[in-house]
Amino acid sequence: MSNLVIIPILLPLFTAVLMLLFKYNLNRTKQAAAAALLLNTFYSAFLVYRVFSQGPIVLETGGWKAPYGIVLVADYLSVLLVLAANVVTSAAILYAFHTLEQRLQKFYFYPLVLLLLTGVSGAFMTGDLFNLFVFFEVLLMASYALIILGGSKQQFRESLKYIILNLFSSILFVTTVSFLYSVTGTVNMAQLAERVAEVEQRGVLTGIGILLFIVFATKGALFPLYFWLPKSYTAPPSVISALFGALLTKVGIYSILRVFSLIFVHKLELTHSFFLVLAALTMLAGVIGALSTNNVKLIIAYNILPAIGFMMIGIGTFSADSLAGTIYYLLHDMGIKAALFFLAGLLAMHAGTSDLRKMSGYIHSAPVLGWLFFLSCLVLAGLPPFSGFIGKLILLKSAMLEGHYTVTGIGLFSSLLILFSVIRIFIGAFWGEHQEPKHPIPKTALASAGALVAIGVFMGIGAESVYPWIQIAGDWLNDPSGYISTVLKEGAE
């Protein structure tokens, strides 16, 4: 039964390799990608049901018992994120069928997307820090190729910045892991949690934890390490921007959530209080950036940052409810951010430009796109009864109960500015004097964006049925003993 854990990682990896055998047959490649993602999504949903009904699953690869071997852990958090990643990637593939130029589709787009999903899923499920580094490198290798897909000057310029910064953070990552191993004698996260707790995180351990946080903060684009993100994420085609915005930064936030709710939890007054300061600064930096530009794609890219700030509020507050709120908001943002990148890409295609000042009156030629964009703005900004509202309500309420009034006020203020930054796209592009569109909108691509928006609506309206599952994951994170005993007890048997 434990072998169930590795299938969401191996299936996209093997499919990506097999695609290379018929790389010149685009139709077959597309069919293989769609079939693999459909199967992987259904399997991930089954894995969620299996874990929530019968408990977490631990796979000890190669037969080596934990903590001596490599372990993969399907717990309440990881399976939810793997399912969300597969849903977003499936929508992205459907979107790419009719929006991405064929010459780009032929240039290994589908194998690279599946390789990206392999790295993301592995990062969510690995049980040791060194293999978290390995899976980070897998997804980064795929992202290096995807970010230059198209070969424009802007892509090469932004990819250089993106690659250099990620190479630096990867060097820091593996160096920090080696420091941690030299101090504790292990990289298994469950055993690390035990050994750090034994010495109450004294001495050099807090410093190592801060170094790890810098690594994850760079990959997650927290203030002040976010400068690389906005233009890098808008340089490639919209479908790639959507995958990056929905998945890559979320792996960084997941890593902070996992490591600082499991291992480094003994100096909350230092680490987690610092997280709240960074959360406030990240939210403000994001909304200021979104309001400072007229590029519709760049507005969406800057709005990644306030969402990261909200998630950091939950981690910094560090209660069962706030951690559940972080998970809820993480799942919500993966879907709605991908949908907004899809919709912004369709709008730019329809208008022939990304400059909001050159758009007007497209509600006449693209009414479905317009109203779907309006609905997605409400979901993103957190108006009731949508998922953004539920997530922010949980996070800000938890922060208020712990006395974090300043960051709560900044969160409320940022929400208003988020709404203003995206609603001005709707007003500027869809109202006013009608302009002739440059290109028609593919219905299939519009449907893929609509499906993700519908999930955001359902997560809000159906919160009573969704949230109990997420609360289980929040409780699981708030009490690390469950994770530790599950992984190490399995290894002891």
C-alpha positions in Angstrom: 0.0 0.0 0.0 2.9 2.4 0.7 3.9 2.2 -3.0 0.8 4.4 -3.7 2.8 7.4 -2.6 5.3 7.5 -5.5 2.8 7.1 -8.4 2.0 10.9 -8.6 5.7 11.5 -9.1 6.6 8.6 -11.4 3.6 8.9 -13.8 4.4 12.4 -15.1 8.1 11.6 -15.1 7.8 8.4 -17.2 5.2 10.0 -19.5 7.6 12.9 -20.1 10.4 10.5 -21.0 8.1 8.5 -23.3 7.1 11.6 -25.2 10.6 12.1 -26.4 10.1 8.9 -28.5 7.4 10.6 -30.6 8.4 14.2 -30.2 7.7 15.1 -33.8 4.1 13.9 -33.6 2.4 16.8 -31.9 -1.1 15.3 -31.8 0.2 12.1 -30.1 2.2 14.2 -27.6 -0.8 16.3 -26.7 -2.9 13.1 -26.2 -0.3 11.5 -24.0 0.0 14.7 -21.9 -3.8 15.0 -21.5 -4.2 11.3 -20.6 -1.3 11.3 -18.1 -2.6 14.4 -16.4 -6.2 13.2 -16.3 -5.1 9.8 -14.8 -2.7 11.5 -12.3 -5.4 14.0 -11.2 -7.9 11.2 -10.5 -5.3 9.2 -8.8 -4.3 12.2 -6.6 -8.0 12.6 -5.7 -8.1 8.9 -4.7 -4.9 9.4 -2.6 -6.6 12.3 -0.8 -9.5 10.1 0.0 -7.2 7.3 1.1 -5.1 9.4 3.4 -8.1 11.3 5.0 -10.0 8.0 5.6 -7.2 5.8 6.8 -4.3 8.0 7.8 -0.9 9.1 6.3 1.2 6.8 4.2 5.0 6.5 4.4 7.1 5.0 1.6 10.6 3.9 2.5 12.3 3.7 -0.9 14.8 0.9 -1.5 13.6 -0.9 1.7 15.8 1.3 3.9 14.0 2.1 7.2 13.5 5.7 8.2 15.5 7.7 9.2 18.3 6.0 7.3 16.7 5.9 3.9 14.8 8.2 1.7 11.1 8.5 2.7 8.1 9.9 0.8 5.3 11.0 3.1 1.7 11.3 1.9 0.1 13.2 4.8 -2.9 15.5 5.1 -1.0 18.5 3.7 1.0 17.0 0.9 -1.9 15.1 -0.8 -4.0 18.2 -0.9 -1.3 20.2 -2.6 -0.4 17.4 -5.0 -4.1 17.3 -6.1 -4.2 21.0 -6.5 -1.0 21.0 -8.6 -2.4 18.3 -10.9 -5.7 20.2 -11.3 -3.9 23.4 -12.2 -1.5 21.6 -14.6 -4.4 19.9 -16.3 -6.1 23.2 -16.9 -2.8 24.6 -18.2 -2.4 21.8 -20.7 -6.0 22.4 -22.0 -5.3 26.1 -22.2 -2.1 25.6 -24.1 -3.8 23.4 -26.8 -5.4 26.5 -28.4 -3.3 29.4 -27.2 0.4 28.4 -27.5 2.0 28.5 -31.0 2.5 25.1 -32.5 6.2 25.7 -32.9 6.5 26.3 -29.2 4.4 23.2 -28.4 6.8 21.1 -30.5 9.8 22.5 -28.6 9.3 20.0 -25.7 6.6 22.1 -24.0 4.6 19.1 -22.8 7.5 17.0 -21.5 8.8 20.0 -19.7 5.5 20.7 -18.0 5.3 17.1 -16.8 8.8 17.3 -15.5 7.9 20.5 -13.7 4.9 18.7 -12.1 7.3 15.8 -11.1 9.5 18.2 -9.2 6.6 20.0 -7.6 4.9 16.8 -6.5 8.2 15.4 -5.2 8.9 18.5 -3.2 5.4 18.3 -1.5 5.9 14.6 -0.6 9.5 14.2 0.3 10.3 13.5 3.9 13.9 14.7 4.0 15.6 18.0 3.4 18.2 16.8 0.9 15.6 15.4 -1.4 13.6 18.6 -1.0 16.7 20.2 -2.6 16.8 17.5 -5.3 13.1 18.0 -6.2 13.6 21.8 -6.2 16.4 21.3 -8.8 14.1 19.1 -10.9 11.4 21.7 -11.1 13.9 24.5 -11.6 15.5 22.6 -14.6 12.1 22.4 -16.2 11.4 26.1 -15.4 14.8 27.2 -16.9 13.7 25.7 -20.2 10.1 26.9 -20.0 11.0 30.5 -19.2 13.0 30.9 -22.5 10.4 29.1 -24.6 9.8 31.5 -27.4 13.3 33.1 -27.6 12.4 36.7 -27.3 14.9 39.3 -26.0 12.8 40.0 -22.9 12.7 36.3 -22.1 16.5 36.0 -22.3 17.0 39.1 -20.2 14.6 37.9 -17.5 15.7 34.3 -17.6 19.3 35.4 -16.9 18.1 37.1 -13.7 15.9 34.2 -12.8 18.6 31.6 -13.3 21.4 33.4 -11.5 19.2 34.1 -8.4 17.9 30.5 -8.3 21.5 29.1 -8.7 22.6 31.2 -5.8 19.7 30.1 -3.6 20.3 26.5 -4.6 24.0 26.8 -3.5 22.9 28.3 -0.2 20.3 25.5 0.2 22.7 22.6 -0.2 25.3 24.3 2.0 22.7 25.0 4.7 21.6 21.3 4.6 25.2 20.2 5.0 25.5 22.5 8.0 22.4 21.1 9.6 23.6 17.5 8.9 26.9 18.2 10.6 25.1 19.5 13.7 22.3 17.0 14.0 23.6 13.9 12.0 20.4 13.6 9.9 18.4 15.2 7.1 15.2 13.3 7.8 12.7 15.9 8.7 11.0 13.8 11.4 14.3 13.0 13.1 15.4 16.6 12.7 12.3 17.7 14.6 13.2 15.3 17.4 16.8 16.3 17.7 16.2 20.1 17.4 13.5 19.7 20.2 16.0 17.8 22.4 18.3 20.9 22.6 15.4 23.4 22.4 16.8 24.8 19.2 19.8 26.3 21.1 23.1 27.5 19.6 23.7 27.5 15.9 20.4 25.8 15.1 18.4 29.0 15.0 21.0 30.5 12.7 20.7 27.5 10.4 17.0 27.8 10.4 17.2 31.5 9.4 19.5 30.5 6.5 16.9 27.9 5.3 14.3 30.6 5.6 16.3 32.9 3.3 16.5 30.1 0.7 12.7 29.4 0.8 12.0 33.2 1.0 14.0 33.7 -2.2 12.1 30.9 -4.0 8.8 32.1 -2.5 9.4 35.8 -3.3 9.1 37.4 0.1 10.1 41.0 0.7 12.8 42.1 0.0 13.7 39.1 -2.2 10.8 39.4 -4.6 12.4 41.7 -7.1 13.1 38.9 -9.6 9.6 37.7 -9.8 7.2 40.1 -11.5 8.9 40.6 -14.9 10.3 37.1 -15.0 6.8 35.6 -14.7 5.4 37.9 -17.4 8.2 37.3 -20.0 7.1 33.8 -21.2 3.7 32.9 -22.8 0.7 33.2 -20.5 0.3 29.5 -19.9 3.9 29.3 -18.5 3.3 32.4 -16.4 0.2 30.7 -15.0 2.2 27.5 -14.0 5.0 29.6 -12.5 2.6 31.8 -10.5 0.4 28.9 -9.3 3.1 26.4 -8.5 6.7 27.6 -8.2 6.3 30.2 -5.5 3.9 27.9 -3.6 6.6 25.3 -3.3 8.7 27.9 -1.5 5.8 28.8 0.9 5.1 25.1 1.4 8.7 24.6 2.5 8.5 27.4 5.0 5.2 26.0 6.3 6.6 22.5 6.6 10.0 23.3 8.1 8.8 26.0 10.5 5.8 24.0 11.8 7.8 20.8 12.3 11.5 21.5 13.0 12.2 25.1 14.0 9.3 25.8 16.4 11.2 26.5 19.6 12.1 30.2 19.1 8.7 31.6 18.0 9.4 35.0 19.5 12.4 35.3 17.1 11.5 33.5 13.9 7.7 33.6 13.6 7.5 37.2 14.9 9.9 38.1 12.1 7.6 36.3 9.6 4.8 38.7 10.5 6.9 41.7 9.7 7.9 40.3 6.4 4.2 39.4 5.7 3.2 43.0 6.1 6.1 44.3 3.9 5.4 41.7 1.2 1.7 42.6 1.0 2.5 46.3 0.7 5.2 45.8 -1.9 2.9 43.7 -4.0 -0.1 46.1 -4.0 2.2 49.1 -4.7 3.7 47.3 -7.6 0.3 46.3 -9.0 -0.9 49.9 -8.9 2.2 51.2 -10.5 1.9 49.5 -13.9 -0.5 49.4 -16.9 0.7 46.0 -18.1 -2.2 43.6 -17.4 0.1 40.6 -17.0 2.4 42.5 -14.7 -0.6 43.6 -12.5 -1.4 39.9 -12.0 2.2 39.0 -11.4 2.5 41.6 -8.6 -0.6 40.3 -7.0 1.2 37.1 -6.3 3.1 39.0 -3.5 0.1 40.0 -1.3 -1.1 36.4 -1.4 2.3 35.2 -0.2 2.0 37.8 2.6 -1.3 36.5 3.7 0.1 33.0 3.9 3.0 34.2 6.0 0.5 35.8 8.5 -0.8 32.3 9.1 2.6 30.8 9.6 3.8 33.7 11.8 0.6 33.5 14.0 1.2 29.8 14.4 -2.0 28.3 15.7 -4.1 25.4 14.5 -6.6 27.8 13.0 -4.0 30.1 11.4 -2.2 27.1 9.9 -5.4 25.8 8.5 -6.1 29.2 7.1 -2.7 29.2 5.4 -3.4 25.8 3.8 -6.9 27.0 2.7 -5.5 30.2 1.2 -2.7 28.3 -0.5 -5.1 26.0 -2.3 -7.3 29.0 -3.2 -4.5 31.0 -4.6 -3.0 28.2 -6.7 -6.3 28.0 -8.6 -7.3 31.6 -8.9 -3.8 32.9 -9.7 -3.6 30.4 -12.6 -7.1 31.5 -13.8 -6.1 35.2 -13.7 -3.0 34.6 -15.8 -5.1 32.6 -18.2 -7.6 35.4 -18.5 -5.0 38.1 -18.7 -3.4 36.2 -21.5 -6.6 35.8 -23.4 -7.3 39.5 -23.0 -3.9 40.4 -24.3 -4.4 38.0 -27.2 -7.8 39.5 -28.0 -6.6 43.1 -27.8 -3.2 42.5 -29.5 -1.4 44.2 -26.6 -0.8 43.9 -22.8 -1.0 47.7 -22.3 -4.2 48.6 -20.5 -4.2 52.1 -21.9 -4.7 50.7 -25.4 -7.7 48.6 -24.5 -11.4 49.6 -24.4 -14.9 48.2 -24.8 -14.1 44.5 -25.2 -17.2 43.6 -23.2 -19.0 43.8 -26.6 -16.7 41.3 -28.4 -15.8 39.1 -25.4 -18.6 39.3 -22.8 -17.9 35.9 -21.3 -14.2 36.8 -20.9 -15.2 40.1 -19.3 -17.6 38.8 -16.7 -15.4 35.8 -15.9 -12.6 38.2 -15.3 -14.8 40.3 -13.0 -15.8 37.2 -11.0 -12.2 36.2 -10.7 -11.4 39.7 -9.4 -14.0 39.2 -6.6 -12.6 35.8 -5.7 -9.0 37.1 -5.6 -9.8 40.2 -3.5 -11.7 38.2 -1.0 -15.3 39.4 -1.3 -17.9 37.1 0.3 -18.9 34.4 -0.2 -15.9 33.3 -2.3 -12.8 31.4 -1.3 -10.6 34.5 -0.9 -12.9 35.8 1.7 -13.0 32.6 3.7 -9.2 32.3 3.7 -8.6 35.9 4.7 -11.3 35.7 7.4 -9.6 32.7 9.0 -6.1 34.2 8.8 -7.0 37.7 10.0 -9.2 36.4 12.7 -6.4 34.2 14.0 -4.0 37.1 13.9 -6.4 39.3 15.8 -6.9 36.7 18.5 -3.1 36.6 19.0 -2.9 40.4 19.3 -1.3 41.1 15.9 -3.4 44.1 15.2 -0.9 46.0 12.9 -0.5 43.1 10.4 -4.2 42.6 10.5 -4.9 46.2 9.6 -2.3 46.0 6.8 -4.0 42.9 5.5 -7.4 44.6 5.3 -5.9 47.6 3.6 -4.0 45.4 1.1 -7.3 43.6 0.3 -8.9 46.9 -0.8 -5.9 47.8 -3.0 -5.8 44.3 -4.5 -9.5 44.7 -5.5 -8.7 48.2 -7.0 -5.6 47.0 -8.9 -7.5 44.2 -10.7 -10.9 45.8 -11.1 -9.3 48.7 -13.0 -8.3 46.1 -15.7 -12.0 45.2 -15.9 -13.1 48.8 -16.1 -10.3 49.9 -18.5 -10.4 46.9 -20.9 -14.0 46.0 -21.0 -15.9 49.4 -20.7 -15.7 52.5 -22.8 -15.6 52.9 -26.6 -15.5 49.5 -28.4 -12.2 48.7 -30.2 -11.9 46.0 -32.8 -10.3 42.9 -31.4 -7.2 41.5 -33.0 -7.8 37.8 -32.4 -10.8 35.6 -31.4 -10.8 33.9 -28.1 -10.5 30.1 -28.1 -13.5 28.6 -26.2 -11.5 25.7 -24.8 -8.9 28.0 -23.3 -11.7 30.1 -21.8 -13.3 27.0 -20.4 -10.1 26.0 -18.6 -9.9 29.4 -16.9 -13.6 29.2 -16.1 -13.1 25.8 -14.4 -10.5 27.2 -12.1 -12.7 30.2 -11.2 -15.6 27.8 -10.5 -13.4 25.9 -8.0 -12.7 29.2 -6.2 -16.4 29.9 -6.1 -17.2 26.4 -4.8 -14.5 26.6 -2.1 -16.2 29.7 -0.8 -19.9 28.7 -1.2 -19.2 25.1 -0.2 -16.8 26.0 2.6 -18.7 24.0 5.2 -17.9 20.8 3.2 -14.3 21.8 2.3 -12.9 23.4 5.4 -13.2 20.4 7.8 -10.7 18.5 5.6 -8.3 21.5 5.7 -8.8 21.9 9.5 -7.5 18.3 9.9 -4.4 19.3 8.0 -4.0 22.4 10.2 -4.3 20.4 13.4 -1.8 17.9 12.0 0.7 20.7 11.4 0.1 22.3 14.8 1.0 19.1 16.5 4.3 17.8 15.0 4.3 14.6 17.1 1.8 13.0 14.7 4.2 13.4 11.7 7.2 12.4 13.8 5.6 9.2 15.1 4.2 8.3 11.7 7.5 8.5 9.9 9.8 7.1 12.6 7.4 4.4 13.9 7.1 3.1 10.3 10.9 3.0 10.2 11.2 1.2 13.5 8.8 -1.7 12.5 
